[in-house]
Amino acid sequence: METIFKTIELDHYTEEDLAEAVQIIREGGLVAFPTETVYGLGADALKEEAAKKIYAAKGRPSDNPLIVHICRWEDVSELAAEIPACAKKLADAFWPGPLTMVFPKKEIVPFGTTGGLDTVAIRMPSHPLARDLIRFSGRYLAAPSANASGRPSPTKAEHVRDDLDGRIDMILDGGEVSIGLESTVVDVTGEYPVILRPGYVTLEMMQDVVGKVGVDPAILEENQDLHFIPKAPGMKYRHYAPKGSLTIVEGEEQDVIRTIRKLVQEGINAGKCVGVIATEETKGAYPEGVVCVIGSRASEESVAHGLFGILREFDDLGAELIYSEGFGEEGLGRAIMNRLLKAAGHQVIFAEREVSHDS
């Protein structure tokens, strides 16, 4: 298959510019497109054969549900069997935007799209190109991230091409995405909403809107190394992994820096290419290794935006060992650490404290 690569100028594109992509979607094909979170791989959500093509192109396990993207609130009633009051409140607060809600599904939604589940995950993206592709095609779009399964999610069209060139029909290049982390996924089928995947819309933000909000125990940091089975099937798989071995180092800042410097030196002495994920505040503390700055601790948004791109950059640089500073578990930090832990295969070490020899 030859993949069509088309650049779309977001400031001045027309319906005609999307005509080829629209036709591909209507015929059951696959089109990668930008959203505000990451690039998505879109197909007609109500065509089971189209959903199967997504799984095949990504090498994605078939029990990992696909998120259905819509462009109007009214679309929810076409797909969901029940719509609780909390869902409308969350939609009013965060849609269009990086929030996915899980509802009981109607029969119109095929099990091929939902990974065999009786629920459907629905999101209304805010990116204009994503919304127009949905609107012009007249289809709901099943659209997981447009990467090979297990690889870092794509934040640029070039990342999609690296993973899926020759495996999908078309890539729409709308430039780099604005957020860089996938949407928050929240289950609204129970007594109160429960977060199944942390993202840009945080626990605290949702609590301000609807009050009580739970978190799936399997995504809490203290349970990350235990054998919890997440309620969201996709969260049980390894994700976002760079080719090199990634390890997260946690602890007090100076202890973390000292430990990473020691590990980097050991890796270099062993003849390895060693990478370090640092922040703006600490980048000068690492004199050796390939140091990449993920963002500033003063701006969690910058850290989220830089994460997946840095993991892919280390692949390009041939890093065999990668060490990352850890991040807090409050607000957006929960989503950042969730992705880092997945990328590291839960390889975490705790920095050694410096022992004072003063008497």
C-alpha positions as CSV (number, residue, x, y, z in Angstrom):
1,M,0.0,0.0,0.0
2,E,1.2,3.5,-0.8
3,T,0.4,6.0,1.9
4,I,-0.6,9.4,0.8
5,F,1.0,12.2,2.8
6,K,-0.8,15.5,2.6
7,T,0.0,18.8,4.4
8,I,-2.9,20.8,5.5
9,E,-2.5,24.5,6.3
10,L,-4.7,25.0,9.4
11,D,-5.2,28.7,8.8
12,H,-6.8,28.3,5.4
13,Y,-7.9,24.9,4.3
14,T,-11.2,24.1,2.6
15,E,-13.6,21.2,2.5
16,E,-12.1,20.3,-0.9
17,D,-8.7,19.9,0.7
18,L,-10.1,17.1,2.8
19,A,-12.2,15.5,0.0
20,E,-9.7,12.7,-0.6
21,A,-9.5,11.9,3.1
22,V,-13.3,12.0,3.4
23,Q,-13.7,9.5,0.6
24,I,-11.2,7.1,2.1
25,I,-13.1,7.2,5.4
26,R,-16.4,6.6,3.7
27,E,-14.9,3.6,1.8
28,G,-13.7,2.0,5.0
29,G,-10.1,3.1,4.8
30,L,-7.6,4.5,7.3
31,V,-6.6,8.2,7.7
32,A,-4.2,9.6,10.3
33,F,-5.0,13.1,11.5
34,P,-4.0,15.5,14.2
35,T,-6.0,16.1,17.3
36,E,-5.2,18.4,20.2
37,T,-3.8,15.4,22.2
38,V,-1.9,13.2,19.7
39,Y,-2.3,12.1,16.1
40,G,-5.2,9.7,15.7
41,L,-5.7,6.8,13.2
42,G,-9.3,7.2,12.0
43,A,-11.8,4.9,10.4
44,D,-15.6,4.6,10.3
45,A,-16.4,3.6,13.9
46,L,-19.6,1.8,12.8
47,K,-17.9,-0.4,10.2
48,E,-16.5,-3.5,11.9
49,E,-14.2,-4.2,9.0
50,A,-12.7,-0.7,9.2
51,A,-12.0,-1.3,12.9
52,K,-10.2,-4.5,12.1
53,K,-8.0,-2.6,9.7
54,I,-7.0,-0.2,12.6
55,Y,-6.0,-3.2,14.8
56,A,-4.0,-4.8,11.9
57,A,-2.2,-1.6,10.9
58,K,-1.1,-0.8,14.5
59,G,-0.5,-4.4,15.6
60,R,-2.9,-3.6,18.4
61,P,-4.5,-6.3,20.6
62,S,-8.1,-6.8,19.6
63,D,-9.4,-6.5,23.2
64,N,-8.1,-2.9,23.4
65,P,-11.1,-0.7,22.7
66,L,-11.1,2.2,20.2
67,I,-12.2,5.7,21.2
68,V,-15.1,7.0,19.0
69,H,-14.7,10.6,18.0
70,I,-17.7,12.8,17.5
71,C,-18.3,16.5,16.7
72,R,-21.6,17.3,18.4
73,W,-23.1,16.5,21.8
74,E,-26.2,15.2,20.1
75,D,-24.1,12.4,18.7
76,V,-23.7,10.8,22.1
77,S,-27.4,9.7,22.1
78,E,-26.8,7.9,18.8
79,L,-24.0,5.8,20.4
80,A,-24.7,5.5,24.1
81,A,-27.6,3.5,25.7
82,E,-27.6,5.7,28.8
83,I,-26.3,9.2,29.5
84,P,-26.0,10.0,33.2
85,A,-26.3,13.6,34.4
86,C,-22.6,13.7,35.4
87,A,-21.7,13.1,31.7
88,K,-23.5,16.2,30.6
89,K,-21.9,18.2,33.3
90,L,-18.4,16.9,32.3
91,A,-19.2,17.6,28.6
92,D,-20.3,21.1,29.3
93,A,-17.0,21.7,31.2
94,F,-14.5,19.9,29.0
95,W,-15.9,19.2,25.5
96,P,-14.7,19.8,22.9
97,G,-11.4,18.8,24.5
98,P,-9.1,16.0,25.8
99,L,-11.7,14.0,27.8
100,T,-13.1,10.6,26.8
101,M,-16.2,9.2,28.6
102,V,-17.2,5.5,28.7
103,F,-20.9,4.8,28.3
104,P,-23.1,1.7,27.9
105,K,-23.2,1.2,24.1
106,K,-26.1,0.9,21.7
107,E,-26.3,-2.0,19.3
108,I,-25.3,0.3,16.4
109,V,-21.7,0.3,17.8
110,P,-20.0,-3.0,16.7
111,F,-18.0,-5.1,19.2
112,G,-15.0,-4.8,16.8
113,T,-14.8,-1.1,17.8
114,T,-15.3,-1.6,21.5
115,G,-12.9,-4.5,21.9
116,G,-15.8,-6.9,22.7
117,L,-17.1,-4.7,25.5
118,D,-20.7,-3.6,26.2
119,T,-19.4,0.0,26.6
120,V,-18.3,2.6,24.2
121,A,-15.6,5.3,24.7
122,I,-16.6,8.7,23.2
123,R,-14.6,11.9,22.8
124,M,-15.3,15.2,21.1
125,P,-11.9,16.6,20.0
126,S,-11.3,20.4,19.9
127,H,-8.8,20.3,17.0
128,P,-10.5,22.0,14.0
129,L,-9.1,19.5,11.5
130,A,-10.3,16.5,13.5
131,R,-13.8,18.0,13.9
132,D,-14.0,18.9,10.2
133,L,-13.0,15.4,9.1
134,I,-15.8,14.0,11.2
135,R,-18.3,16.6,10.0
136,F,-17.4,16.4,6.3
137,S,-17.3,12.6,6.2
138,G,-20.6,12.3,8.1
139,R,-19.1,9.4,10.1
140,Y,-18.1,8.8,13.6
141,L,-14.4,8.1,13.7
142,A,-12.8,5.3,15.7
143,A,-9.3,6.7,16.3
144,P,-6.6,5.4,18.6
145,S,-3.2,7.0,18.5
146,A,-1.6,6.7,15.1
147,N,1.5,4.7,16.1
148,A,2.6,1.1,16.0
149,S,1.3,-0.6,19.1
150,G,3.7,-0.2,22.1
151,R,5.6,2.8,20.5
152,P,5.5,6.3,21.8
153,S,2.3,8.1,20.7
154,P,2.8,10.5,17.7
155,T,2.8,14.2,18.2
156,K,3.9,15.0,14.7
157,A,2.9,13.6,11.3
158,E,6.5,12.4,10.8
159,H,6.1,10.1,13.8
160,V,3.1,8.6,12.1
161,R,5.0,8.1,8.9
162,D,7.9,6.4,10.8
163,D,5.5,3.8,12.2
164,L,2.8,3.4,9.7
165,D,4.0,4.3,6.2
166,G,2.8,1.7,3.8
167,R,0.2,0.3,6.2
168,I,-2.5,3.0,6.1
169,D,-4.2,5.0,3.3
170,M,-3.4,8.6,4.2
171,I,-1.7,10.9,6.7
172,L,-2.9,14.4,7.1
173,D,-0.1,16.6,8.3
174,G,-1.5,19.5,10.4
175,G,1.7,20.2,12.3
176,E,2.7,19.5,15.9
177,V,-0.1,18.8,18.4
178,S,-0.7,21.2,21.3
179,I,-1.0,18.9,24.3
180,G,1.1,15.8,23.6
181,L,-0.6,13.3,26.0
182,E,-3.7,11.3,25.2
183,S,-7.1,12.2,26.6
184,T,-8.2,11.4,30.1
185,V,-10.6,8.4,30.1
186,V,-13.4,8.4,32.6
187,D,-16.0,5.7,33.2
188,V,-19.4,7.3,33.8
189,T,-21.4,4.0,33.9
190,G,-21.3,3.6,37.7
191,E,-22.4,5.5,40.8
192,Y,-19.8,8.2,40.2
193,P,-17.2,8.8,37.5
194,V,-14.0,6.8,37.7
195,I,-10.7,7.7,35.9
196,L,-9.4,4.8,33.8
197,R,-6.6,6.7,32.2
198,P,-5.2,10.0,33.6
199,G,-4.6,12.8,31.1
200,Y,-4.8,16.5,30.6
201,V,-8.2,16.8,32.3
202,T,-7.1,16.1,35.9
203,L,-8.9,14.5,38.8
204,E,-9.0,17.8,40.6
205,M,-10.6,19.5,37.6
206,M,-13.4,16.9,37.4
207,Q,-14.0,17.0,41.1
208,D,-14.6,20.7,40.8
209,V,-17.4,20.0,38.3
210,V,-19.1,16.8,39.6
211,G,-17.8,16.3,43.1
212,K,-16.8,12.7,43.8
213,V,-14.5,11.1,41.2
214,G,-12.7,7.8,41.7
215,V,-9.5,6.5,40.2
216,D,-8.9,3.0,39.0
217,P,-6.5,1.4,41.6
218,A,-4.4,0.0,38.8
219,I,-3.2,3.4,37.7
220,L,-2.3,4.7,41.2
221,E,1.5,5.0,41.6
222,E,1.6,3.0,44.8
223,N,0.0,0.0,42.9
224,Q,2.0,0.3,39.7
225,D,4.3,-2.6,40.5
226,L,1.5,-4.9,41.7
227,H,-0.6,-7.2,39.6
228,F,-3.7,-5.0,39.4
229,I,-5.9,-5.5,36.3
230,P,-7.0,-2.1,35.1
231,K,-10.7,-1.7,34.2
232,A,-9.6,-0.1,30.9
233,P,-8.2,-3.1,29.0
234,G,-5.7,-1.0,27.1
235,M,-3.8,0.0,30.2
236,K,-2.6,-3.6,30.9
237,Y,-0.3,-3.4,27.8
238,R,3.1,-1.9,27.6
239,H,2.9,1.4,25.9
240,Y,5.1,4.3,24.7
241,A,8.3,2.3,24.9
242,P,11.5,3.6,23.4
243,K,13.9,1.1,21.9
244,G,16.4,1.6,24.7
245,S,15.9,0.6,28.3
246,L,14.2,3.4,30.3
247,T,14.5,3.7,34.0
248,I,12.9,6.3,36.3
249,V,14.8,7.6,39.3
250,E,12.8,8.9,42.1
251,G,13.7,10.7,45.3
252,E,14.9,14.1,46.5
253,E,16.2,16.3,43.6
254,Q,19.9,16.3,44.5
255,D,19.8,12.6,45.3
256,V,18.2,11.9,42.0
257,I,20.8,14.0,40.1
258,R,23.7,12.3,41.9
259,T,22.3,8.8,41.2
260,I,21.6,9.5,37.5
261,R,25.1,10.9,37.1
262,K,26.5,7.7,38.6
263,L,24.4,5.5,36.4
264,V,25.3,7.5,33.3
265,Q,29.0,7.1,34.0
266,E,28.6,3.4,34.6
267,G,26.8,3.1,31.3
268,I,29.4,5.1,29.3
269,N,32.2,3.0,30.9
270,A,30.4,-0.1,29.6
271,G,30.4,1.3,26.1
272,K,26.7,2.2,26.0
273,C,25.0,5.3,24.5
274,V,23.2,6.8,27.5
275,G,20.4,9.3,27.6
276,V,19.0,11.5,30.3
277,I,15.6,13.0,30.5
278,A,16.1,16.3,32.5
279,T,14.1,19.4,33.1
280,E,15.0,23.0,32.4
281,E,15.9,23.4,36.0
282,T,18.3,20.4,36.1
283,K,19.8,20.2,32.6
284,G,23.0,21.8,33.6
285,A,23.6,19.2,36.3
286,Y,24.4,16.4,33.8
287,P,27.8,16.8,32.2
288,E,27.8,13.5,30.5
289,G,25.4,11.4,28.4
290,V,22.9,12.6,25.8
291,V,20.7,15.1,27.8
292,C,17.2,16.0,26.5
293,V,15.1,18.6,28.2
294,I,11.5,17.5,28.6
295,G,10.2,20.8,29.8
296,S,10.1,22.9,33.0
297,R,8.8,21.8,36.4
298,A,7.1,25.2,36.6
299,S,4.9,24.1,33.7
300,E,3.6,20.6,33.7
301,E,2.0,21.3,30.3
302,S,5.5,21.7,28.8
303,V,6.6,18.4,30.3
304,A,3.5,16.6,28.9
305,H,4.0,18.2,25.5
306,G,7.6,17.1,25.3
307,L,7.4,13.5,26.6
308,F,6.6,11.4,23.6
309,G,8.8,13.4,21.2
310,I,11.8,12.9,23.5
311,L,11.3,9.2,23.7
312,R,11.3,9.1,19.9
313,E,14.4,11.4,19.8
314,F,16.3,8.9,21.9
315,D,15.5,6.2,19.4
316,D,16.9,8.4,16.6
317,L,20.1,9.0,18.7
318,G,20.5,5.3,19.4
319,A,20.3,5.5,23.2
320,E,20.6,2.1,24.7
321,L,20.1,3.2,28.3
322,I,17.8,6.1,29.3
323,Y,17.4,7.6,32.8
324,S,14.6,10.0,33.7
325,E,13.8,12.1,36.7
326,G,10.5,11.3,38.3
327,F,7.5,13.7,38.6
328,G,4.8,14.3,41.2
329,E,1.5,12.6,41.4
330,E,-0.7,15.7,41.7
331,G,-2.6,17.3,38.8
332,L,-1.1,16.6,35.4
333,G,1.8,15.0,37.0
334,R,-0.3,11.8,37.5
335,A,-0.7,11.5,33.7
336,I,3.0,12.2,33.1
337,M,4.1,9.6,35.6
338,N,1.6,7.1,34.3
339,R,3.0,7.4,30.7
340,L,6.6,7.3,32.0
341,L,6.0,4.2,34.1
342,K,4.4,2.5,31.1
343,A,7.3,3.5,28.8
344,A,9.8,2.2,31.4
345,G,8.0,-1.1,31.9
346,H,7.7,0.0,35.6
347,Q,11.5,0.1,36.0
348,V,11.9,2.5,38.9
349,I,14.8,2.9,41.3
350,F,15.0,5.2,44.3
351,A,17.9,7.5,44.6
352,E,20.4,6.8,47.3
353,R,20.6,9.5,50.0
354,E,24.0,11.1,50.5
355,V,25.4,10.1,53.9
356,S,26.9,12.9,55.9
357,H,30.2,12.0,57.6
358,D,30.2,15.0,59.9
359,S,30.6,14.0,63.5
